[in-house]
Amino acid sequence: MALTSTRRSALADQVIAQLRNQITAGEWPVGSRIPTEPELVEQLGVARNTVREAVRALAHNGLLDIRQGSGTYVVATSELAGVMQRRFADADPRHVAELRSTLESSAARLAALRRTDRDIRQLDTLMVRREETWASGDAEAFVAADATLHLAVVAASHNDVLTELYADLNDLLRDYLRDDVGTRLGPEELMDHGRLVEAIRAGDAETAAAEAAAHALNCLRERV
């Protein structure tokens, strides 16, 4: 007997879109547990089967991880990010560092040439946040702050394709950064990003590119 195509209900698609928006907007950050099925049923005003279908669809696409007896957790911020994370989770750390170095140095070079006053204000704010989280000793908060700063550098390139690609790799890079940072955040171990931001501020493309490239490779040297 021939197979026939099936269509997911329009209501399930709407729920999927709402849940995805919670993830992409940062309301449910990577690593967090989403509300329980009964809570989602109450919040969304839909049937349990519709919620279950939406959660399973997002789990299949790599955004959520359903853990029996524990709950459902956010593991990626987009479908492509989920694919990247699964595909390269066991990649050679040297190759990940080289990719990061290549992308970030190119972005930093462009950022030095294209940055706006608003970009600089954002980088200054994120630099302070990064240093504060390191001083607090909260490793997970530092990982988030550092990743956000690097993403802001890439965004200052004003190259939408490069920014989207880097954002989709961001969850994978956070995993490697988390391993690099560990749990001990000593004052002498904080890698300075001030020269990178100052080079972007000054419009010094070559220095910005060199600083960005060095950060990723320095993390690799510490890892190996």
Summary of the structure (lengths in Angstrom):
residues: 224
radius of gyration: 19.9
end to end distance: 56.6
largest distance: 68.9
contacts: 675
relative contact order: 0.12
helix: 71%
strand: 4%
